[in-house]
Amino acid sequence: MTPDASTLRRRALTGVCVVVTSAVLPRATIGREADALYDGDRATWQGLADAVAANVRRDVGADGFHTGSARFDGEWALVSNQTAALGFAQVIHRHPSLRARYLPPLRMAVDHMLRPRTWAFGREAWGVDPLEHLDRDDGHAYLGYASLALGALRSIDPNTPHAALHDRLVDALARRLERTPGGALETYPGEAYPCDIASVVGAIGQHAALTGRDRGALLTRMAAVYRRRWRDPASGYLVQTVAPREGAPTSPPRASGTALAAYFLSFADAGLARELGAPLGRVGHAHFLGFGGVREYPPGVSGGGDIDSGPVLFGVSVSATGFALSTARQLGDRARYQALYRTAALFGVPHGRGGAWHFLTGGTLGDALLFAMLTARTP
């Protein structure tokens, strides 16, 4: 039986409604708190901070992660405490009235990070304890992560008992970087990553701002290395790995390392950080129905996912998408921040309990990373 004109019109109207609803409803209902997060709304940031504070009190160490690699488990424990500390400091800088609430978990995160068991993965790789042999010129670029967390604590609590360690650690990293011809300070023997080196550069710049120490020549030299050697001229992305010491690129440019490096470098060189963040929104930005993402590889380059990028779905990197939230804030790009956050909320599944809200699929590390990226300080 052939449908009459009225039936056809109803079917057409129904189809239009389905299309419009599927295009509008998800972005209207998922990630509605994006504007409040971008604007630094106190209650919204407090919900994030309370969730991470609860995780810090639970004290999840390397044995709480199950990547299948003791090295990665150790790295994740380090980064969980580091980004928690950075996030707490960012919240306190934005809302000084919350200092009494978040200084205790900030101190606790740093204390957890400094325990000898945290550095088991480094001792295994280098054969020495990284904090007990600061007089040596080995790499240990991952110590930049710890230095940034110590600087975050010191920016809130200048009289912290860890100030002397912070000075020694940054002095050691600066000396090692100065003695490395191409700027490629090793993370592990034979392995150098521009993202990890960015944590070192960021920590040196952060320490200089806190103490008045003149590190201008070293920071200028490293900015030139990033711009001239490690940034892909076609895409603007950073290469993921470089040859130790000499610094020649040894892998394709990728977004996950670029986005996290931009966040770390913002503590030392806001201009360079913005230069690295901009291509993620120009070359790498992917969007669909109001949801945003970042492509792990630039046009013309292909590859899969790994521990750094997380899953890569249709070319979009989970890690790069989350890390790029910080670059959207640094660039003042509200629309991109909103789109990226919708995706983070869609896959992270934020869940509130008792005023705090966790990202259910990200666990302790996901909570801490998104906390730091979502609250990144703006120039």
C-alpha positions, 0 to 999 in steps of 0.5 A, spaced: 500 500 500 502 506 497 503 511 503 499 518 502 502 525 502 500 526 509 504 519 512 510 521 508 510 528 511 509 525 518 515 520 516 519 526 513 518 530 520 520 524 524 526 523 520 528 531 521 527 530 528 531 524 529 537 528 526 536 534 529 535 531 536 542 526 535 546 533 533 543 537 539 541 533 545 548 530 546 552 536 546 546 539 550 546 534 556 554 531 556 559 536 559 554 541 561 559 544 566 564 546 561 563 553 562 564 553 569 570 549 569 573 554 564 571 560 568 574 557 574 568 556 578 569 555 585 564 550 586 566 546 580 573 546 581 572 544 588 568 538 586 574 536 582 579 537 587 575 534 593 575 527 588 583 528 587 584 529 595 580 523 596 585 519 592 591 522 595 588 520 602 587 513 599 595 513 597 595 509 591 602 507 589 605 503 583 602 496 586 595 500 585 596 500 577 596 494 573 599 496 566 603 489 565 610 493 566 613 495 573 616 501 569 609 504 567 606 502 574 611 506 577 611 512 572 603 512 573 604 513 581 609 518 580 605 522 575 598 521 579 601 524 585 605 530 581 599 532 577 595 532 583 600 537 586 599 541 580 592 541 580 591 543 588 596 549 587 592 551 581 586 551 584 589 555 590 592 560 586 585 561 583 581 561 589 586 563 595 580 562 600 581 554 599 588 554 601 587 551 608 582 546 604 587 543 599 594 545 602 594 538 606 593 534 600 598 538 596 603 536 601 601 529 602 601 528 594 608 531 594 610 526 600 608 520 597 612 522 591 618 523 594 618 516 598 624 511 596 619 506 593 616 511 588 623 511 585 623 503 584 622 504 576 628 509 576 633 505 580 631 499 576 633 503 570 639 506 572 642 502 578 642 508 582 637 512 587 635 518 583 635 522 589 641 520 592 646 521 587 644 528 584 652 529 583 652 525 577 651 527 570 646 521 568 639 523 565 633 522 569 629 527 566 623 524 569 625 528 575 623 534 572 616 531 574 618 531 581 621 538 580 614 541 578 610 538 583 615 541 589 615 548 585 607 547 586 608 546 593 613 551 594 609 556 590 603 555 596 608 554 602 614 558 601 617 555 607 616 547 606 621 543 609 622 540 601 625 547 599 632 545 600 631 538 596 627 542 590 634 547 590 638 541 589 634 537 584 633 543 580 640 545 580 642 538 578 637 538 572 640 544 570 647 542 570 645 536 566 642 539 561 647 544 560 652 539 559 648 535 554 650 538 547 643 537 544 639 538 550 636 531 549 637 529 557 635 522 557 629 519 561 632 512 561 639 509 558 639 510 551 632 514 551 630 521 550 623 524 550 622 532 548 616 531 553 620 529 559 625 534 557 619 539 557 618 537 564 625 539 566 625 546 562 618 547 565 621 546 572 627 550 571 623 556 569 618 555 575 624 555 580 627 561 577 621 565 578 620 562 585 627 564 587 630 569 582 635 565 580 637 567 573 637 561 568 635 565 562 641 563 558 639 556 559 631 557 557 633 561 551 637 555 548 632 550 550 627 554 547 631 554 540 632 547 540 624 546 541 623 551 535 628 549 530 630 541 531 624 538 535 618 541 532 616 539 525 615 544 520 609 542 516 605 540 522 608 544 528 607 538 532 613 535 536 617 529 535 616 524 540 623 521 541 630 524 539 637 521 540 640 521 547 645 527 548 645 530 540 638 530 540 636 528 532 629 526 531 628 519 531 620 518 531 614 522 527 611 528 530 605 526 535 600 530 539 600 526 545 607 528 547 606 535 544 600 537 548 603 535 555 610 538 553 606 545 552 603 544 559 610 543 562 613 548 558 608 553 560 611 554 567 618 556 563 616 560 557 608 561 555 610 564 548 613 557 546 607 553 550 602 557 546 606 556 539 606 548 541 599 548 543 596 552 537 597 546 532 593 542 536 587 546 534 589 547 527 592 541 524 590 536 529 583 538 531 577 533 530 570 534 531 563 531 530 556 534 533 560 538 538 565 533 540 572 535 540 578 531 539 586 531 537 589 527 532 595 523 534 599 524 528 599 530 523 596 529 516 601 524 512 603 520 518 600 514 520 601 510 526 598 506 532 597 507 539 601 506 545 602 507 553 603 515 551 597 516 546 592 511 550 587 508 545 587 511 538 580 511 535 579 514 528 586 517 528 584 521 535 588 520 541 585 519 548 591 522 551 592 528 546 585 530 547 585 530 555 592 534 555 590 539 550 585 542 555 590 545 558 593 548 551 585 551 550 586 554 556 593 557 555 590 560 548 584 562 551 580 558 546 573 557 550 570 553 544 575 548 543 575 547 551 568 546 551 568 541 545 574 537 548 571 537 555 565 534 552 569 528 549 572 527 556 566 527 559 563 522 554 568 517 555 571 519 562 564 518 565 564 524 571 560 521 577 559 525 583 558 523 590 558 527 596 560 533 592 566 530 589 566 528 582 571 522 579 572 520 572 570 513 573 573 510 567 580 514 568 581 511 575 586 515 580 591 517 574 585 519 570 582 524 575 589 527 577 591 528 569 584 531 568 584 535 574 591 538 572 589 540 565 582 542 566 585 547 571 591 549 568 593 556 569 592 562 564 598 567 562 
